[in-house]
Amino acid sequence: MENITEITAFQIDDTSIVSYFIDLTQILAEYSWIYDVRNTEIFIHNVLENIPLSWCEVLTILSDEDLCQLPFDFILNDWPPSLVSFVNQCHRLANFRFPSKTVQDININLRKSNYMPLKVASKKQFEIEIMADLIGKICQDHNCHLVLDIGSGLGYLDQLLHHRFNLRCIGIDSSLKYTNAANDRIKDDSCINSMYHTTFEVTHSEKCIEELKSILNKKTNWKCNCDCDSADKLSSDSLVMVGLHSCGNLTQVMMKLFCEMDEVEAFVCVGCCYNKIKLDDFPMSSVAQCTVSDIRISYPEWHPCVSGLRLAAHGTRSHSAKSLVDSHNLKSIFYRALMEYYTQKENITWNQPKRHIRSSDLCNFETYCKKMLQKHHFYKDETTMKNLNNLHKQKVYLLPRIRVLLVLQMMLQPLWESFVVVDRMLYFKEKSMSVKVLALWDDAKSSRNLALCVNKR
């Protein structure tokens, strides 16, 4: 792929990447108070009150435009030294996650597929198109003609890979519903024999490896009812394992399977939903585990946590910066946190309604409370409503700090995502494998745009 350095994130040599990871861990531990509780619990843990007053004084007066630029390279030198230091560190460490260009920018052959129905969201079509072209190039580089797609869903990626690159695809999904839908969708495709979909849950176990090998050996009829010429090129002993938006721990399971299966030559995966990673399996690399152990000497209560992984899974600065100044979003967080504080303080059992909160429900706190409590026996209790209104009056001075908290969290979002991704890079490097992380598309369009690309030789 031409100009690959321009689309490669975390371009750091093997020595410097360890130092980079140590710096990441240091700042995430030092400023864990910014993210270590849910935003619904910020009043329970006094998070807004704990933001340094000197930080609040300069950040609350920023214009909306300047505040949205803070996660990029915006900084004012007359700010408090501690804030300047924090912002500079975040900028320096975050920039490694954002390369200057993406696969989308340098891929002049990108074109719309005829194999995805109109009902498929344009964003998803766009992602599948770019992922398919990357996989096609990697298969060409490794002379592989078979793709093992884990979490294949409805099989859109597999169908595109075959028709565009003459690749044979085996799709595996844990959902029988998706597998049946994928097979039904391609039943009239003349190349149906080149796309095989089956159902089982992929785990890191000997049983799973045996099942995968059985599937690879069982599928023998690849002959299409058309002019496809790749059947005779099929290499039975090498393939590429792929996953597009492999959720939570699935990416890490796939990583382990890839390392243990000699048949798999290369690995291409875009992870997502980092908050669903199992903490007993994270971090993965020895370097990361040692770094965490060392940092806990200075910060004994810090450890990789769900709240940090949840922040890693948030939208990136380009994708979500406008949410920092969205009044609907700010009020929603503020009001919801007040409600959580009150119900816990009064030991009230209450669950937020699942329905979406409309702008009209946020016109003031009393209206919000009535909407949220309408199915609760406290709905018409005058004392409860009076207490809630008094609580709002006590805390309303903190509302401008919601903007401050959100921008501080956004500063740390790419650092937490980097913590996850670099740990995975280190895991492969420790096994003497070649690993790159490529940005597939502009993160403003879709935040989870990093593809982990690995080969064994």
N, C-alpha and C positions, 0 to 999 in steps of 0.2 A: 504494500500500500504506500503510495507516494506521500511524502511529507508527514510520515508517521510521528515524528517528534513534535509536531505542532498539535497533535491531538492526544498526546500521551500525558496523562496526569501523573503526579508524583515522580517527576524526573529527578531522581536522587540516586547517587551511587550507593553501593552496598554499605559503606562505612557511615556516610552521612544520614542514611535512612534510619539507622539506629538512634543517632542523636536527635533526629527529627521526631521520632516516636517518643523519646524521653521528654522533649520539650512539650509535645502534645499532652502527655500524661501529667506533667507538672502543672500546666495551666488549667486543665480540667479538674484536677484535684484542688487547686488553690481557690478556684471560683465555683466550686460545686453548689454553693448556696444559690446560684442563679437558676439552676435547673433541677435540683434534687427533690423537689416536691411538685406534684401536679398543680397546674394553675388554678384549679378549683379549690386548692387548700392553702393558698397564699396568706389568707388571714389567720388560719389555724396556726401557721408556723411563722407569722410576722415577717414574711419575706419582703414586702414593700417597705416596712419600717427599717429593715436591715440593709437596704441599699445605702451606700455612703451618702450623706447629705450633700457633700460637695459635688458628687456626681449628679445628683438630682437637680441641683441648682443650675447647672449648665446644660443638662440634657433636656429638662422640661421646657426650656425656653427656645429650643431649636425649632425652626420652621419644619413643616411636614416634609418639604423637599430635602432639607439637610438631614433630617432624621433618617429618611429612607436611603441616604447615601452613606450613612455611618458604617454599614457592614462592608462597604467597598473600600475606598482609600480616603475617605473624608476624615479630617481630624483638625482640631484647632489647638495651637500650641499654648494658648493661655488657659487651657483646662488644667484641673488638678493633676500633678505628676502621676499619681496612682492610676487615674483614668487614662492619661496619655500612654502610660506603659501597657495597660491592659489592651487598649485599642491597637497599638503598634504590634504587640505580640499576636493578636488575632489576625490582623491583616497579613503579617508575614507568614504565619502558619497556614492560613486559609488559601493563599494564592497557589499553593501546590496542587490543590484540588481542582482548580479551574484552568485548564490549558487554553491557549490562545485561539485554537480552532477545534472543530469537531469533525467526525466522520461525515456528517451531513454537509459541512462546508467544502470538503475536498472531493466528495463523491459526485462527480458530474453525471454519472449514469443512473442516478436515482430516478425511478419512475413508478407510477401508480400501477398496482397489480390488478389483474382482471379476476382474481380468484378469491376476493373478499367481498361479501355482500354489502350492500349499501348501509345496512343496519349497524355494521361495525363502526364504532366511533372513529372519527378522522384521526384523533391522536393515537389510537391503538394501531390503525393502519400505518401511520407514519413511522411508529416505533418498529413494527414488524418489518417494514420495507428496509430500514437501515440495518437492523439486526441481521436480516437475511443476506444482505450484501457483504457484511463483515464475515459471516459464517462461510459464505461462498468463497471469499478470498482466502480464508484460513484453510478450508478444505483443499483448495487448489495448491496452496503452498506446501501442504503436507501430503499431497497425493492421496487424500481420503475421499471416498465416495459414499460413505455411510455416516448418518447423523443420528445420535441418540438424544432425543429431546425429552428432558425431564420436566414434568409439569406442563405437558403439551396442550392442555385445554381442548379447544375445539379444532386444533390442528391447522390453523391458518399459516403459521410459520412453516410447517412441514410441507404443505402444499406449494407454497411459494418457493421453497428451497428446491423442490423437485423440478417444477416447471421452469424455473429460471436458471438452475445450475445442474440439472440432471442428477441430483443427489437422491439417494434412497434414504428414507427417514423412518425411524421407529419412535413413536411417541408414547410416553408413559405418563399416566395421570392417576392420582389417588381416587378420583371421582368417577364412578361408573357412569353417572349421568353425562359427564363431559366426553368420556370415551365413546359412548353410544352416539352422542350428538356428532362427534367428529367423524365416526364411521358412516353415519347416515348422510352427512354433508357431502362426502366424496363418493357416494355410491354410484353416481353417474359419470364420474371422472374416468376417462379411458386409461389413466395411469394409476388406478386404485391399488394395483399390486406394489407400487413403489412407496406407499404410505401405510404403514402398519401401526395401529393404535391398540393399546391394551391397558388394563387397569391393575395396578397394585401400588401400595404405599412404599416409597423408597426410604430405606433406613440404612444406617451404617451397621451392617451385620454380614456375617458369612452367608446367611440364608438369602439375603438380598442379592449379594454378589452372584451366588449360584443361580438365582432366578433370572438375573440380568443376562448371564452367560447362556442360560437355557433359551431365553427369548432370541438372543443373537444367533444361536445355532439352529433354532426351530424354523426361523423364517428363511426359506430357500427359494421360493418362487417370486422373483422380482421382475418377471417379464411383463412389459406394458403392451397394451393393445394399440400401439401407435409407433411412431418412428424413433422413440427414445433410444439412444445408443449407449447408455451407461451401464446396462446390465452386465455386459462382458468386461467392463472396467472395474466392477465391484471388487474391492479388496476385503476379504473376509476376516483378515487379522488386524485391521486398523480402522479406527473411526474417531469421530469428534463428538464429545459430550457437550450439550448446550442447555441453557436455561434462560428464558426471558422473564425477568421480574420473578426470580425464585424467592419465595416468601420466607422470611424469618430464618429458621435454622436449616431450611432445605439447601441453601447455598453451601453451608458448611458440611452437610452430609454428602453432597455431590463432590465437594473438594476431596474428602477422604476416599470416596469410592474411586474417583479419578486416579488418585495416587496408588491405589491397590489393584487396579485393573490394567494389566499390560496391554489389553486390546485397545484401550483408549489412548490415542496419540495426542490429542489437544483438548483444551477445555475453554469454553466461552460462556460467561455467565454474567447477567445483570441482576444483582440482588435488590431486594426491597424489604419493607416491613422489618427493619432492624429491631424494633421493639419486641418482636416475637422470638428473638434469639434466646436460647436457653443459657442462662448464666453459668451453669455447670460445665458448659462447653465453650466458654468465652472468657478471656481471649484464647486463641488457638496456638499461637507461636510461642516458642520458648523465650524469645526476646521480650515479647509483650508480658508474659507471665512474670519474668524476672523484674521487668520495669515496674509493674504494678506492686510487686512485693517490696521493691526498694522505696517507692514513693510513699508507701504506707508507714514508713519510719517517721516521716515528717507529718503525714496526714493519716493517722491510724484509723480514722472512721471512714475514709474514702475507699471506694471499690467500684469497679464497673457495675453499673446498675441499670434497671429498666428505665428509669427516668432519663438517664443519659442516652440510652439507645432510642428512646422515644423522640428525643430531640434530634438525633441523627436522622430519623425518619421524616422529620418535618420538611417543608418546602425550603428550597435554597433561597439565597438572598435575591437572585434575579426573578425567581418565581413568586415569592411571597412578600417582598418588601412593602408593597402597598397595604398589606394587612396591618402594618404597624400604625397606620393613621386612619384606619377604617373605624368610624365611630360606632357602627353596629357591632363590630368585633370587640372593641374596647369595652363597651357597655355590657356586652354579653359575658365577658370574662369577669368583670367587676361584680355584676349582679349575681352571677352564678357562685362566685367565691363567697359573697356575703351570705347567700342562702346556705351554702355548705357549712360555713362557720356557725351560723345560728342553730341549725338543726343538730350539729354535733355538740354544741355547747349545752343545748336543752335536751340532749339525748332523745331526739325525735327521729323515728324511722321514716325515711322519705327517699323516694327515687325520682330523679328528674324524668319528666315525660319524654318519650322517644320522639315526639313530633318536633319538627323544625320550628325554632323561634323566629317569628316574623318581626320586621322593623317596628310595626305598630305595638308589639308586645314590649318593646324597649323604650317607649316614649318617656317613661319614668319608672322608678323602682317599685312603687305601689302597684302599678299595672302589671309589671313583671311578676311580682309575688302572687297576685291574684291568678294570673295565668298558670303559674307553676304549681300552685296549691289547689287548683280548682277541683281536683279529685281526691283531696285530702280532707280529713275531718276538721282540720284547722282552718279550712277555707273561709268560714264566716266568723272565726273567733277574733273579736276586736282586740283582745290583749296581745295575741300573736302579731297581728298586723301593726299594732302600735309599737311593739318591741322591735320588729323588723325595720320600721321607719326610723326609730331612734338609732338603731345600729347604723343605718345608712348615713344619718346625719353625723355620727361620730367618725365615720370612715371616709366620707366623701372627699376630704382633702387629699386622700391618697390616690384618687382616680387618675391624675396626670402621671403618676408613677407607673401605671400599667403600661403606658407607651415605653417608658424607660426599661422596665423589665423585659418586655417583648424584644426590644432592640438588642439588649444584652444577650438574650437567648439566641437571637439570630446571629450574633457575632460568634457564638460558640457552636452553632449548628454544623458548619463545615468541618470544625475541629473534631467533633464527635463522629461525624461520618468518616473523616480521615482516620480516626482511631480504629474504626471497624475495617476499613479497606486496607490500610497499611498492615494491620495485623495479619490479614489474609495474604498479602504479598510476602510478608516475612515467613509465613508458614511454608509457602512454596520455595522461597529462597533457601530455607533451611534444609530442604530436600533436593537442593541443587537443580532446581527447575527454572526455566526461563519464564518470567512473568512481566506483563505490562498491564496497565489500566488505561483504557481508551475512552475518551468522551465521545459518545455516539451522536448526540444532538445537543442543541442549546438547552441548558438546564432551565431557562425561562419557560420553555414549552413543557418540559417534564423533568422533575427534579432528579429522579433516579435514572441517570444517564451514563453511569460508569460501567464499562464492561471489563471484567477480569479475564484476561487472555493468557493462557498458560500452555506451554508445550514441554514435553519431557526430554527432548533431545534437540 
